Amino acid sequence: MKHLILLVALGACTDTLPPIKGTTSIAVTLVSPADPGSVTNRLPDTARTVMVSLQAKDADNLDDPTYSQPVQVYVHFLGTLSPYLDGMPLQTITMTGGKATNVTIMLPPVFGPTTIWFDDGKNPGATYATGISPTLWYRDPYVADIQTPTSETALDAFSNSPLVTKNIAVDQSRHGPNGLLVVTSVFAQGYTVADVMCAGPKTPPCTAQDYDYVEVFSFSAPADQQLRFIAEGQLIDGFAGGISEFDGLTEIGFPQTFSYADMPTVNTALEPPPVVLDPVTWFSTNKIEFERNEAGAIEIDNGKVCPLDDDYTTFKQWKIDPAGVADTAACKGKSLINVITTGVVPIDPATLVGKTVPRVVGILRPINIGSFNVWIIYPRSMADLTIN
């Protein structure tokens, strides 16, 4: 009985908190574009100049004229905020008397359903009131949007995708009706894909342009949504996953691969031809060519094989001097291509040391850490090597 009386007494003790006052949210009106697009009607890439009006609202959703604060602007697309809240905002808007009218915002390149985020979280005495614009619908990204750096002359051009940390889905070619997504190599933990333009629908020859290649890292043997293994030369309908950088190599992680045909087309003739390396300019004035062809096939003609060294012992990388010199100085320099054939191509590189190799082709997977650059290629079969 004593316990019952105690429980009743405790239940009767209540506190009444004061009502919430001041600004609790920011209403966002999209002024332009007048039509924000839709899932079936996407805005053009050029429609990134947006105009909005903002109105502070109180706890009763009434206009709050007492709010006069700078408001930070961010944009949300492909699953994350850009920039992050701990970074510099896209811009800052000053609200006076509870409003800001017809303010212009220039968005960065954005893709898919996109919203603009407003808050005052960086202000001293922030209210943490937030506002979100109506959804703006832009096109989904292409492979080239993932790979092309913001600036080819930027310090991070070799090591940072403009969409790093984003969650993407690529389901079409940027090359129109004759464009295809074709698998160009398959390895133990993933594959590479090229966005190509063909002579006709599924008709070779097919070519790729700069930044039309990407690596999909699947952690195990790559398979499509029906658990069918992926093959080199296969056409796929698309892929999705998260973008990360692994020592300067852009990867699609935790991927899904989509192939809707009952019997997927497999035709290696649809793969683009390798890009021929220029042994003079690629290592000096035109080094950006390595980034333009990351995850694509490149070709080295008449390179000379260097003596095997610790890199072969440790990493199974043997080296080619593309300039065809391969003397002691050249083989200790930086103008080299590292080749990995172990487990894929049945060849002993020790038998090639000192020889000029007419042709070596491989998928380019670089390591770029600051000014440290190593260019590695992975031949896919003996067909990629002409050694006599």
C-alpha positions in Angstrom: 0.0 0.0 0.0 2.9 2.4 0.8 4.4 1.7 -2.6 1.1 2.5 -4.3 0.7 5.8 -2.5 4.3 6.7 -3.5 3.7 6.0 -7.2 0.5 8.1 -7.2 2.4 10.9 -5.6 5.2 10.8 -8.1 2.7 10.7 -11.0 1.1 13.9 -9.8 4.4 15.9 -9.9 4.6 17.7 -13.3 6.5 20.7 -14.6 5.2 23.2 -17.1 7.9 24.4 -19.5 7.6 27.8 -21.1 6.4 27.9 -24.7 8.8 27.9 -27.5 9.4 31.5 -28.7 11.2 33.0 -31.7 12.1 31.6 -35.0 11.8 27.9 -35.4 12.0 27.4 -39.2 12.6 29.2 -42.5 10.0 29.0 -45.3 11.6 28.8 -48.7 9.8 29.9 -51.9 11.3 29.0 -55.2 11.0 32.0 -57.5 13.0 30.6 -60.4 13.1 28.4 -62.3 9.3 28.5 -62.4 9.3 24.8 -63.2 11.6 22.8 -61.0 11.4 19.8 -63.3 10.4 16.3 -62.4 11.6 12.7 -62.5 10.6 12.5 -66.1 11.4 16.1 -67.1 14.9 17.1 -66.0 16.3 20.6 -65.9 19.2 21.4 -68.3 22.7 21.6 -67.0 22.6 25.4 -67.6 19.7 25.9 -65.2 21.8 26.3 -62.1 21.1 29.9 -61.3 18.3 29.7 -58.8 16.2 32.5 -57.1 14.5 32.1 -53.8 12.7 34.1 -51.1 13.0 33.3 -47.4 10.6 34.0 -44.6 11.2 33.3 -40.9 8.5 31.4 -39.1 7.7 31.1 -35.4 6.4 28.1 -33.4 2.9 28.7 -34.6 4.1 28.9 -38.2 3.4 32.7 -38.3 5.8 35.2 -39.9 8.4 36.3 -37.4 9.6 39.9 -38.2 12.1 39.8 -35.2 14.5 37.5 -37.0 17.5 39.3 -38.5 20.4 36.9 -39.1 22.8 35.8 -41.7 21.8 32.4 -43.1 24.2 29.8 -44.6 23.4 28.1 -47.9 24.2 24.5 -48.8 23.0 22.1 -51.5 21.9 18.5 -51.0 22.2 16.0 -53.9 23.3 12.4 -54.5 22.8 11.6 -50.9 25.0 14.1 -49.1 25.2 17.8 -48.3 27.7 20.0 -50.3 29.7 21.3 -48.7 29.5 19.6 -45.3 28.2 21.7 -42.5 31.7 22.1 -41.1 32.9 23.6 -44.4 32.4 27.0 -46.0 28.8 27.4 -47.2 28.0 28.1 -50.8 27.1 31.6 -49.8 25.5 33.6 -46.9 22.2 35.4 -47.2 21.3 38.2 -44.8 17.7 38.1 -43.6 16.3 41.4 -42.2 12.9 41.8 -40.6 12.4 38.1 -40.9 12.8 37.9 -44.7 15.1 37.9 -47.7 13.4 38.4 -51.1 14.5 37.3 -54.6 18.0 36.2 -53.6 20.1 34.6 -56.4 22.0 31.4 -55.7 24.5 29.9 -58.2 24.6 26.1 -57.7 27.7 24.0 -58.4 27.3 21.1 -60.9 24.5 19.0 -59.3 22.8 15.8 -60.4 19.5 14.1 -59.7 16.9 15.4 -57.2 18.5 18.4 -55.5 17.4 20.6 -52.6 18.9 23.8 -51.2 19.5 23.9 -47.4 19.4 27.0 -45.3 20.4 27.4 -41.6 22.1 29.8 -39.2 24.2 27.2 -37.4 27.5 29.1 -37.9 26.2 32.2 -36.1 26.9 33.2 -32.5 23.7 32.5 -30.7 22.3 30.4 -33.5 18.6 29.5 -33.5 19.3 26.4 -35.7 16.2 27.2 -37.6 16.4 25.5 -41.0 14.7 25.7 -44.4 14.7 23.5 -47.4 13.8 24.4 -51.0 11.4 22.5 -53.2 13.1 19.7 -55.1 14.9 20.6 -58.3 15.4 17.8 -60.8 18.6 17.6 -62.7 19.9 14.8 -64.9 21.7 11.8 -63.4 25.5 11.7 -63.7 27.5 10.2 -66.5 30.8 8.4 -66.1 32.6 11.5 -67.2 30.9 13.6 -64.4 32.5 11.2 -61.9 36.0 11.3 -63.3 36.5 14.9 -64.7 38.3 17.0 -62.1 36.9 20.5 -61.3 40.1 21.9 -62.9 42.8 19.9 -64.7 45.4 22.4 -63.2 44.2 22.0 -59.6 46.5 20.5 -57.0 44.1 17.7 -56.5 43.3 17.0 -60.1 45.0 13.6 -59.9 43.6 12.5 -56.6 40.0 13.7 -56.0 36.8 13.1 -57.9 34.4 16.1 -57.9 31.7 13.7 -56.6 33.7 11.9 -53.9 31.5 10.7 -51.0 28.4 10.9 -53.2 26.1 8.0 -54.0 25.6 7.8 -57.7 23.6 5.8 -60.3 24.8 5.8 -63.9 22.2 4.3 -66.3 23.0 5.9 -69.6 25.8 6.9 -71.9 26.6 10.6 -72.5 27.0 9.8 -76.2 23.3 9.5 -77.2 21.5 6.8 -79.1 24.7 5.0 -80.2 26.3 5.2 -76.7 26.9 2.1 -74.6 28.3 1.2 -71.2 30.7 -1.7 -71.9 32.9 -3.7 -69.5 36.6 -3.4 -70.5 38.2 -5.6 -67.9 37.2 -8.0 -65.1 39.4 -8.9 -62.1 39.0 -10.7 -58.8 37.4 -7.8 -57.0 35.7 -5.7 -59.6 35.7 -4.5 -63.2 36.2 -1.4 -65.3 33.6 0.1 -67.6 33.8 2.6 -70.5 31.2 4.9 -71.8 31.6 4.5 -75.6 30.1 5.9 -78.8 29.7 3.3 -81.5 29.3 3.5 -85.3 25.6 2.4 -84.9 23.4 0.8 -82.3 25.6 -1.9 -80.7 27.8 -1.7 -83.8 31.6 -1.4 -83.6 33.9 0.4 -83.9 33.3 2.2 -80.6 35.4 5.0 -79.1 35.7 6.7 -75.8 36.7 10.2 -74.9 38.6 11.6 -72.0 37.3 10.6 -68.5 34.9 8.0 -70.0 36.3 5.2 -67.8 35.8 4.2 -64.2 36.5 1.3 -61.9 33.8 -0.6 -60.0 35.1 -2.2 -56.9 32.9 -5.1 -55.8 35.2 -6.7 -53.1 34.6 -10.1 -54.8 33.9 -11.6 -58.2 31.6 -9.0 -59.8 28.0 -10.0 -60.6 24.9 -8.3 -61.7 21.6 -7.9 -59.9 20.7 -11.5 -60.8 24.0 -12.8 -59.5 25.3 -13.5 -63.0 29.0 -13.0 -63.3 30.2 -10.0 -65.3 32.4 -10.6 -68.4 34.8 -8.5 -70.4 33.0 -7.0 -73.4 29.6 -7.2 -71.7 27.1 -4.4 -72.2 25.5 -3.3 -68.9 22.5 -1.1 -68.3 24.1 0.7 -65.4 25.7 0.6 -62.0 25.3 2.4 -58.7 27.4 2.8 -55.6 29.4 5.2 -53.5 32.3 7.2 -54.8 35.6 7.1 -53.0 39.3 7.7 -53.7 41.8 4.9 -53.0 45.3 6.5 -53.2 44.1 8.7 -56.1 42.1 6.0 -57.9 38.4 6.8 -58.2 36.3 3.7 -57.3 32.6 2.9 -57.1 32.3 1.0 -53.9 29.4 -1.2 -52.5 28.1 -1.4 -56.0 25.1 -2.7 -57.8 25.4 -3.7 -61.5 22.3 -3.8 -63.7 21.9 -6.0 -66.7 18.3 -6.5 -67.7 18.7 -8.7 -70.8 18.0 -12.4 -70.4 21.2 -13.1 -72.3 23.5 -10.0 -71.9 25.4 -9.0 -75.0 29.1 -9.9 -74.8 31.3 -8.6 -77.6 34.9 -7.4 -77.0 34.8 -5.7 -80.4 32.6 -3.0 -78.6 35.5 -2.1 -76.3 37.3 1.2 -77.2 40.8 0.9 -78.6 43.6 1.6 -76.1 45.0 5.1 -76.0 48.7 5.1 -77.1 51.0 6.7 -74.6 53.4 9.4 -75.7 56.6 8.7 -73.8 57.8 12.3 -74.0 54.8 14.5 -73.2 52.8 12.2 -70.8 55.5 12.4 -68.1 56.1 16.1 -68.5 54.0 18.7 -70.2 50.9 16.6 -70.6 50.8 14.4 -67.5 47.1 15.0 -67.2 46.7 12.4 -69.9 47.1 9.8 -67.2 44.1 11.1 -65.3 42.1 11.5 -68.5 42.6 7.7 -69.1 42.4 6.4 -65.6 40.7 3.0 -65.5 41.0 2.9 -69.3 43.3 0.8 -71.5 46.6 2.4 -72.6 49.2 1.1 -75.0 53.0 1.3 -74.7 54.8 0.8 -78.0 58.5 -0.3 -78.2 59.2 0.1 -74.5 62.2 -1.5 -73.0 62.0 -3.8 -69.9 64.0 -2.7 -66.8 65.7 -5.2 -64.5 63.4 -6.6 -61.8 63.8 -4.9 -58.5 62.2 -4.8 -55.0 58.9 -3.7 -56.5 58.6 -7.0 -58.3 59.6 -8.9 -55.2 57.0 -7.1 -53.0 54.3 -6.0 -55.4 54.8 -8.2 -58.5 55.3 -4.9 -60.5 57.8 -5.1 -63.4 58.8 -1.9 -65.2 58.9 -0.6 -68.7 60.8 2.4 -69.9 58.4 3.8 -72.6 61.2 5.8 -74.1 63.0 2.5 -75.0 66.2 3.3 -73.1 66.0 1.3 -69.8 69.6 2.2 -68.7 70.5 2.4 -65.0 69.4 6.1 -64.8 66.1 5.6 -66.7 65.1 2.6 -64.6 65.6 4.5 -61.4 63.6 7.5 -62.7 60.0 8.4 -62.6 59.1 8.1 -66.3 58.2 4.5 -66.1 55.2 2.3 -66.5 54.7 -0.5 -63.9 53.1 -3.7 -65.2 51.3 -6.4 -63.2 50.7 -9.7 -65.0 51.0 -12.2 -62.1 48.0 -14.5 -61.9 46.5 -13.3 -65.2 49.0 -13.4 -68.0 51.3 -16.5 -68.1 54.5 -14.8 -68.7 57.8 -14.6 -66.7 59.0 -10.9 -66.9 62.6 -12.1 -66.0 62.8 -13.4 -69.6 62.0 -9.9 -71.0 64.6 -7.9 -69.1 66.6 -5.7 -71.4 64.4 -6.4 -74.4 62.3 -4.0 -76.4 58.7 -5.1 -76.3 56.7 -4.0 -79.4 53.4 -3.6 -77.7 52.0 -3.8 -74.1 48.4 -2.9 -73.3 46.8 -2.7 -69.9 44.1 -1.0 -67.8 45.6 2.0 -66.0 45.3 2.1 -62.2 47.5 4.8 -60.9 48.6 5.6 -57.4 48.6 9.4 -56.7 49.4 10.7 -53.3 50.4 14.4 -53.5 53.4 14.6 -55.8 54.0 10.8 -55.5 52.8 9.2 -58.8 53.1 5.6 -59.9 51.5 4.5 -63.1 50.4 0.9 -63.1 48.8 -1.1 -66.0 47.1 -4.5 -65.8 47.2 -6.5 -69.1 44.0 -8.6 -69.4 45.4 -11.5 -71.4 48.2 -12.5 -73.7 46.4 -10.7 -76.5 47.5 -7.4 -74.7 51.2 -8.3 -75.2 53.3 -8.4 -78.3 56.7 -9.5 -77.1 58.4 -10.7 -80.2 
